[in-house]
Amino acid sequence: MTKISIADTRVRVQPSRKLLQLIEEHKDIITEIPENLKKVLKTNGFHIESGIELLGSDSIKKEEIDLKLLRQVEELLDEDAPKAIPPKANRNSGDQETELNAGGEFLYLSDLRWLKSWLKQLREKKGLDIYLSDLIENCRLHLPMNEVIERNPELEARCQRLREQQQNREYLDMTKNVDATLKYVPEDTIAYQVKAMNSQMIAVLQFIFSVAAGFVFGFLGLELIFGGIEFGLRLVLGISCALVIGVAEMYFLIKKLNEEEKAISSFKKTTEPVKKNEKILKPHIE
């Protein structure tokens, strides 16, 4: 599996039924509302008057963070950490969230900023002791996550096979000085390289001499045998003989190289290391 970059980096909050019902009950003091929050209310069956002004996410201003207050809260939390009591689980929260999951709509940080300012107005005008932390206690928080892409199984199997082959080659290189069967690998000796180079040079020279001999036979040999052949015809006969011999030599040369490659690959397969916890079965000797 491969993870790609995060497309939507926004933090999303799934609102609870309690939060939406509170907005519905006290919508008389609402003069403006975020467009996304109105969409969430409409999706979950709550009605907002059409005359209310809609706000975009960019029009809601961010409040300045009081760092001094945050440090004080952090110190108090550190002091009261051993005495902290885990919050009680709300039995009805699961049912409320299940009803809201059908809509698939979420609140964003801009909506929460508007809710904070609206709750402040609600406390001043109606005297309700309600804070944002109480409303979002039963809400579900969705953090941005990387999208996972499944890899092609054929490509994965091929990569795994190539990794195993590479590990086997590295194992052979590490153990060739220990294992007697791998100590004298011909590919690692200078003599083998010189011998291979000589055989290749001999094959190339043999090809050149064979083609040249075929041309001489067609150009001069037939003239000596039959006599009275024109120069143009002698040239055509020489080239024809050289081509026939060249094709035959090329065929046998490729066949020889293919046999050598198969011999080397079969040798490498027979010298592959045995995996851990894998036993080699020996024939029974009576």
N, C-alpha and C positions, 0 to 999 in steps of 0.2 A: 504494500500500500504506500502511496505517495501523497504527501500533504502539500497543498498549494497555498499561496498567500491568502490572507483573509480579505474577502471582498467587502463586507460590511463591518466596520470596526466599532459601530455604535453599541452601547450597552442597552439591553432591552429589559423591560419590567412587565410582567404579566399582571394586570390589575386584579384585585379581589372584588367580590360582589359588594363588600362593605364600602369600599372607596367609591364605586360607581353610584351606589344608592345615596351616599352622602351628597354627592354632586347633584343628583336628581332632586333631593329634598330641599337643598338650599340654592337652587339655580336662580332664585329671584334677585340675588345680589351679584350675579354674574353679568358683566357688561362686555367682556371679551373672553375668548377661549381659544386655546391652540387648535389648529385644524386637525391635527392627528388625534387629540383627545376627543373631539366631537365625533370623529369617525369611529373611535372605539366605543363610545356611548351608543351611537346609532347601531353598530353591529350587534351589541348585546341587548338591544331592545329599549334603550332609554332615549327620551325625546328632549331635544334642545331647540329653543325658539330660533327661527331663521333670522331674526333681527339682531342677534348677538354678533359682534364683530369677530372675525376669524383672524388669528395670529399665526404667522409663519414661525418656523423653528429659529430663524435668524433674528427675528424681532424681539425675542425674549432676552433680556440682558442678564449676564452672569453677575452674581454677587461676589464681592471681594471676600476672600477667605481670611478669617481671623486666626492667624497662626498661634497667637498667644493663648487663645481659648482652646485650640486643639492640643497644645502642650499640656495645659492644665487637665483636660479630660484624659489624656494619655497617662499622666501621673496618677490620677484617681483610679483609673482602671488597673494599673499595675499594683496599687496598694490593696484594692479590693478583689484581686483575682482569686485568691484562695477561698474567699467567702462567697464567690459568685454562685448563684443557683440557676441551673439550666431552665429555660422557659418551658412552660407547659405546652404540649402540642394541642392545637385547635382541631377538634374533631370535625368541625364543619368546613374547615379550609379546603379539605380534599374535594368535597362536593362542589364548592364554589369554583375552585380552579377547573374542575372537570367541565362545568357548564361554560366557562370562558374559553376553554381550549378549542371549541368548535369555531369561534370567530377567527382565531389566529391573529388578532391584533395586539400590539404591544405599545407601551409608553416608553418615551425616550427621556433623556436628561432634561431637555428643554421643557417637556410636559411636567416633570417633577418640580422644576423651578417655578413654573406657574402655579402649581398646586401649593407650594410653600407660601407664596405671596397671597394666594386666595384664602388659605387657612388663617393667615394673619389677619386679613380683613374680617373673616368669619368670627374670630375670637374678639375683635374689637367691636363689631356691630351687634353680635348676638350673644356674646359671652360664653361660647362653647369652648370647653377645655380639650381641644383636639389638636394633635400635632401630626406632622407628616410621618414621623417614625411609627406612630400607632397605626396608621393606615396601611403602610407598606410592610408591616410585620408579617402578614400572611400572603404577600405577593411573591411570585416566583421570579428570580433573577436569571436572565439568560446572558451569558458572556459570549463575546465573539469567538468563534472557533475556526480552525483551519478546515477547509473542505478536503475530504479524503477521496483519492481516485484509485480505483482498483487497477492493478497492473495486468497486462495481458498474460494469461497462464503459460502460453507457449514461449513468450519472451522470458518469463521468469524461469521456466525449466531450462531453457538454453543458457541463461546466465549462470544458473546453478551448476550445469554441466561444465561450463568453461571455468568456473571457480574451482571445481574439483580437479580438473585437469591441471590448472595452474598450481594448486596445492601439491599434487602428485609430483610435478616437475621440481618444485622447490624441495620436496622431501627427498627426491633422488639426488639432488645436488648436495644436500646436507649429509646424507648417509653414504655417499659413494666411497668415502675414505674408511668407512667402518665395515660395510657389507662387502664380502668378497665377490659377490655376483655383480656388484655395481662399481667396484673399484677401478676396473679397467674398461671404462666406457670408451669405445673407439672415437666417438665424436670429439672428445676432449683432448686427444693426443695430437701432437704436431705431425707424427708419421701418418696418421689417418688423413689429416687435411692435405698433406703433400701427395699422398697416394690418390686421393679423390681429385686433386687438381691435375695430376699427371694423366689419370684416366679420362678426364674431360678434355684435356689438350689432345690426347691421342685420338679421341672420338672425333674432335673437330678436324684434325689433320687427315684422319682417315676419310672423312666426308669430302674434304677438298680434293684429296688425291683420287678418290673414286670418281668424282664428277669430272676431274681433269682427264683421267684415263678414258672415261666414256666418250668425252669430246674428241680426244686424239684418235680413238678407235673409229668413230664415225667420220672424222674429217680426213685422216690419213690411212687408216687400216683398210677401209673399203676401197680406197683408191688403189692401194697396193694389190688387193685381191682381184678386183674386177678391172680396174684401169679405165681410162677414157671418160671419167665422170667430171662434169663441169664444176666450177668453183662454187657457184651458188647452191647447187644440189649437195655438194660435200659439206658446205656450212650448215645447211638445214639438217642433214643426217647427223652431224656432230652435235648440234644443239639438242636434237631429239634424243640421242643416246645419253647425253649428259643429264637431261631432265628425267628420263626413266630411272637412271641409276641414282640421281639425287633424291627422288621420291622414295625409292626403296630404302636407301640409307637413312633417310629421315624417319621412316616408319620403324625400322629396327632400333634406331637411337632412342626414339620416344618410348618404345616398348621396354628397352633396357632400363631407362631411367625410372619408369613406372614400377618395374620389378624391384629395383633398389629401394625406392620409397616405401613400398609395401613391406620389404624385409626390415627396414628401420622401424617402421610403425609397429610391426608385430613384436619386435624386440622390446620396444618401450612398454607395450601392453603387458608382456610377461614379467617385466621388472617393476610393476607398480607396487607401492607399499601396501601392506595389509592394514586395514583399519583397526582401531582399538576394539577390544572385546570381540574380535572376529577370529575364529579358529580355522586352521587349514586342515582339511580332512585328508589323511594319508591312506593309501591303499592297504588293505589287510594282508599281512604276509603269514601264510600258514607254515 
